Amino acid sequence: MTLIKSISGIRGTIGGKPGNNLTPVDIVKFAAAYGEMLKKAHPGKHLKVVLGRDARISGQMVSSLVSSTLTGQGINVIDLGLSTTPTVEIAVPLEKADGGIILTASHNPEQWNALKLLDNRGEFISAEAGQSIIDTAENEDFEFAEVRALGTYSIDDSYLQKHIDLVLNYPLVDVEAIREADFKIAVDAVNSSGGIFVPALLEALGVTQIEKLYCDPTGEFPHNPEPLPAHLTDLSDAVSLQECDLGITVDPDVDRLAFVCENGEVFGEEYTLVAVADYVLSQRKGSAVSNLSSTRALRDVAEKHGGKYFASAVGEVNVVNTMKAEQAVIGGEGNGGVIVPDFHYGRDALIGIGLFLTHLAKTGMSMLDLRDSLPQYFISKNKIDLTPQIDVDAVLDQVAEKYKNESVNRIDGVKIDFADGWVHLRKSNTEPIIRIYAEHASEQEAIQLANRIIADIKAVIS
């Protein structure tokens, strides 16, 4: 059982003892610390926080604790109920709220839950704010309101339609083109809130043939909820057997998006962003951003359209900061996360679906043809387990020194760019491991490149 406190929130497994797991005590302490931060940032103001959750089994329990804690601090809570991470992010500025909390453990299994924390822009809080919340929670340095100063609690179930309307009205989403394409689409929403939001969006986009797979938001995940190829066999089979044009899958909080081709092959979550960027950059001149561990194909697509590519450290908040600094028109992460800045600065599977289907409809291509039209790369993802006594930073320093004659980037671990591929090494923030990602135009070469660096690391350790 696990409890992990980080600058972006708190996550852990439900049950067990306080301090070791995500128990009601830990939930209340962390929610109160967040509320205390808002009160100190806005003294004397009647505060408002937007709350939403995915469909996991513990969601209602966690939501009740969080909303009661915040109202106990004199903060007004607007509860969206079953929602998505991007929907809450959109709701915060629309409600002129002072912050937002999303209750989701994203792609983690059902025993996990988490509190993800937003600022008044609907974006993830800064590292400094996150650290202050951790310190406040550990010291229990918060206060609650007197009885006549308690906050209010209200439910707002309008944001499903509001989010969909924003997608429909986005200038680069062509509803008519999607309707005329007459797609037949299978959807795997892993029995979470995507089972409500994705089919509703598709219907609004004019898709009349929808094969629903695991779209009942019970929180009973039928398979590992992370949208990786190994977990999408049921969707792949459904696409093939039902003769669908494509399959769509999202993670439990609907900020990651992946596709399946018409023959049941996975499109590749790395290529969700690449395909969307190919369309967006064909319509708008500008730059693209992804993190250091994402495919080089995004760089190739950006340059094809006369734009520039910029890499950020891993993590959504880092991608967003780089996008703002470079005024990027598209960005995201290779895990199926699409960020469209003039929509909102957050990974959003719903706007991703609207843009992807528009691109597919306008090109007239099949999914396989679209995938083949993009730059072809293969990523090998690996990790090395280390003992806690090993100085991971020193290991990374020595690897960087060995390859100093190559292009080496140190903003997040060690990224080594070779002429025909790259390797990215970074240490985990939660466990003693080094993650090693390698990419090459050849799958065999990508694996060999990763193995070469793994051998270098083992040599340094020994």
N, C-alpha and C positions, 0 to 999 in steps of 0.2 A: 504494500500500500504506500501511496506517495503523496506528498504535498510540496509543490514547487512555487516559490515566490519569486516573481521577476518584475522588472520595471514596467511590463505591459499588463500585469494583473496577477491573479493567483489561480492555480489550477491544481487539481489533485483527485484522488479517488474517494468516493463517498463512503462514509462509515469509519469506524476505528476511534482512535484517541485524538483529542485536540492537539494540534502542533505536529502531528504525524500524518494526518489525512485531512481531506476537506470535510470537516465536521460543521454542524451548525454554529459552534463557537467560533471557528476560524472564519466562516462566512460573515458572521455579524461583525467581528473585529475588523475585517478587511473592508467591508462596506462602510462601517463607521469611520474608518480612516480616510476613505475616499470622500465621504460627506464632510469630514472635518477639513480636508484640503480645500474643498469648494467654499466652505464658510470663511476660511481665512483669506482666500483669494477674492471673495466678494463680501466683505463685512457689511452687515446691515441689510443685505438684499434678500428678498423672498426667492429662494432658489428653486429651480425646476430641473428634474432629471428624467430622461427617457429610459425606459427599461424594456427589454425584449429577450426572448429565449428561443432556443431550438427545442426539438420535441423529445429530448432524452428523458428517461424515466424520472430522474431526480429534479427535472426542471421546475416543476411547480413548487416543490419544497424549497429549493434554493431561491426562487423568485419571491415567495412569501417572506422569507427571512430578510432578503435584501430590501424589499419595499417597506417592510415594517421598521427596519433599522433606519432607513432614510427618513421616513415620516416621523420617526421618533426623534430625529435631529432637527425637525422643523422644515424639512425639504419636501416639496410637492413632487409626487411621482406620477408620470404618465406611463401606463403599462400597455405596451403593444401586444402582449401575450405571445402566442406562437408567431415568430417573426424570423428575420434573417439578419446576419451581421450588417450587410449593406443597407438594409431597410432602416435599422436603428441609426446608422450613420447619416442617412438622409434625413431622418425625422428630427434629429437634434437641432440643426439650424432652422428647419422649417417651423419648429415649435419655439424657436428662440430660447432653447433650454441652455442650462449652464454645463451640462454634461450628459453622458449616457453610459449605460452598462449593458453589455450583452452577455447573457448566461449561456455559454457554449464551450465545450472542450474541442470544438472544431472536428478534426478527423480522428480524435482519440476514441477508444471503445466506450461502451455504454456505462461502465463503472466510473468514468471520469466526468467531471464538470469543471467549470471555470468562470471567473468574472473577468471580462475584458473591458477596459476602461477607456472612455472617450472624453475629449475636451469639448468646449462649447462650439467648435467647428465640426463636430462629428468625426474627428480624427483621433487616432490613438494618442494617449498622453505622452509627454516627453519623458526622457530617461530621468531627469531631475525630479519631475512630479512623481514618477513611479517609485523612486527611491524614498521620497518623503513619505509616501503612503506606507511603504514597508516599515519604515522607522516608527511612524505613528501607530501602526497596528501592533508592533512588537512592544511598544511602551504603553499601549492602551491610553494614549494621550488624546482622548476625545470626550466630548460632552453631549448630553441629550437635552432636548427642549422640555420646558415646563408644559403642563397640560393644555393651557390655552395657546401655546405656540407650536403645537404639533402640526406637521405637514399634512397635506391632503393626498388622497389616492384616487386616481381615475383610470378608466380603461378606454383605449382608443383603438378600434379595430379597422380604421379607415386606411391604414398605410399600405396594405396589400394593393389596393386599387391605386393609391397615390404613386407608389413605386412603379407599377405597371404603366400608368399614364405618362410618367416621366420618360420611360423607355420608348413608348409609342411616339412621343412628341420630340424625341431626340433627332436632330437634323439628318444624321447619317443612317438612321434606321428607316428602311423603306418597307412599310407594312404592305403596300400593294404588291411589290415584287415578291415578298414572302408568300402572300396569299396566292398569287398566280403560279408560284412554283409547286404548290399543292404537295408539300412534303408529307411523308408518313414518318413519324418520329416515335421511337421508344424512349421512355424516361425511367431511369432508376434514381429515386430520391432517398434511398436507404431508410425509408420510413421516418423521415424527419420533416421539418417545415418546408423543405423543397418540394415535398409531395403536394403541398397546397400552392406554392408560389409558381413553380415551373409550369405545370399544366395550365394554370390560369393565364400566365403570360403567353404561352403558345396559342391558346384559344383567342386571346386578344390580338395576336399577330396574324390570325386567319388560318392557323393550322387546324384542320378538322379531323385528321387521322392521328390520334395519339394513343399509343400502347403504354399503359401505366404499369410499371413494375416497382413494387415497394414504395407506393405513394401514399400509404395510410400513416399519418403522423403519430404513431404509437410510441416511438422511441425504441422499439424492439428492432435493433439493427440486424438485418438478415445475413450480413457478411461484414467483414472489416470495412468501416465507413470511409477509409481513405481511398480516393478515386485513382487507384493504381491498376495497371493491366491485370495483375493476379487476382484482383477482387471484382473484376467486371465480367466474369465468365457468363453469368446469367443474362446480363444485358447484351453481350455479344451473341449469345444463342437466340435471344428474343429478336434482335435485329435481323438475323439471318432467317429464322423460321417464319417471321411475320412479313418478310420481304420489305423491310423499312428502308428508307433512304439514309437514315442515320440514327444513332442513339445518343442521348444526352444524359450525363450523370453529374451530380453535385455532391459536395460533402454536407454534413448535417446542418451547417450554418450558412450554406449557399454563397460562400465567397470563393470557392474553387470550382472550376468547370472543366470537364473533359468530354470527349466525343468518341463514338465508335463508328467506323465506316460501314458501308452497305453490305460488305461481306463478313462482318463480325470482327474485323481487325480493329484494334484500338488506333485512334488517330494520333495519340501521344499527347500527354498533358503539357509537355514542353512546347508543343506546337499550337496550343490554344491561343496563347498570346501572339505567336508569330503570325498566324493566319489573320487574326483581328487587326494586328498592326499593319499587315500588308494592305488590307482594305483601307484603314484609317489614313495611312500615309499616302495612299493613292488619291485621297480626297483633300488632304490637308498637308501642307509643307511644315516640317518641323522635325524634332528629334524624338528618340525613343530611349527608354531606360528599363533595365532589368538588373537583377542582382548578379554578383560575380559567379554564382553557381548555375546560371541559366544558359541556355544554348546560344552559340555564336550565330545561329540563324537569324536572330533578331537584328544583330548588327548588319548582316548581309542585306536583309530586307530594307532597313533604314537607309543604307547607302545606295541601294537600287533606286530608291525614290528621291535621292538627292539630299537626304537628311543625315544627321549625325546620331551616333549611338554612345550612350554613357552607362557605365556600370556603377552600382552602389554596393555597399555592404549588404549582407543577407539580412532580411527582416523588412516587413512592409513599411514601417516608419522610415527606414533608411531609403527605400525606393522612393517614397513620397517626397522626402527632403531633397533628393537629387532631382526628381522631376520638377520640383518648384525652382530649384536653383538653375536648371537648364531650360526651363519653360517648355518641357516636353509635351507633346500632344498625345502620347500614348506611353504606357508603361505597365509594369507588373512583375510577376515572378514565374519561373518555369514550373511551378506546381499547379498551373491552371488558373492563376490569379491575374485578372485583367483590371487595370486601373485607367479610367478615362477621366482626365482631370477636369474638364468642363462639365462633367456629369456629377462626380464627387471624387474626392481623394481617398478611395478605398477600393479594395478588390471586390468586384461585383459580378456574380455569374449572370444576373438578369440582363444587364446592359451587354455583357459578353455574348449572350445568346442572341440578342437583337442584332448586334453587329455581325456576328458570324453567319447567321442565317441570311442576312442581307447580302453579304459577300458571296455566299454559296449560290443564292438565287440569281444575282446579277451576272456571275461568271457562267452560269449554266453547267458547271462542272459537277461530277460526282464527288463524293468525299475522297475516294482514292485518288482521283485526278487532281483534286485540290491539294492533297497531301504531297503528291509527286511534283507539283509545281513549285513547292517551297524548297529552300536549300536543305540538303540532306546531311544530317549529322547523327551521331550516336553517342549517348552518354552512359558511362559506366559508373555506378554509384556504389561506394564501398566505405568501410570503416575499420579502424584498428582499435581494439580494446587495450587500454593501458592501466597500469596500476596507479593508484592515487599518488604514489611517491614520485612519479616521473614528472619532470618539468616540461610540460607540453610546449610552452613558449620557446624554451631553449631548443627543443627538437625542431620546431618550425623555423627558428632562426638558422639552424645549421642546414636545413634543406634549401632555404632561400639563398644562403651563401654558396651552396654547391652550384646553383643555377643562376648565379648573378649575371652571367653573360646573356641570358635570355631576358625577355620582358617580364619583370616581376612586380606584382602589385601587392602592397601590404596593408591596404585599408581594412581588410577583414581576413585574418589568417595569411595564407600565401597563395596567390594566384600566379601561375607560371604560364605565359603565352608562348607557344611554339608557332612556327610558320603554319603548320597544318593541324594544330590542335591545342588543347590547354588542359591544365590540371589545377584544381582548387583544393587546398587543404585548410581546414578550419577546425578548431577544437569546439567541443560541445560545452554549452554553459551549464549543463545539468549533470553530466556524467563524464568519467575519465576516458574519453574516446577522441580520436581524430577522424573526421569525415574526409574522404578522398573522392572527389568527383573528377572524371576525366572525359573529354569529348574529342572526337575525331570523325572525319568523313567515313572512315571504315570502322565497323563495330569491333572487328578483331584488333585493330590498331588502338582503339579506345581502351579495350581491356588490357592490352599489353602495356600501354602507357601508364594506366593505373597500377598495374603490377610492378612496373619499374619504380614508381615513386614509393609504393608500399615497401619494396625491398630497401630503398634508401632510408626510409624511416626506421625499419627494423635494424639496419646497420648502425644508425646513430644511437638507437636505444641500447644495443648490445655493446 
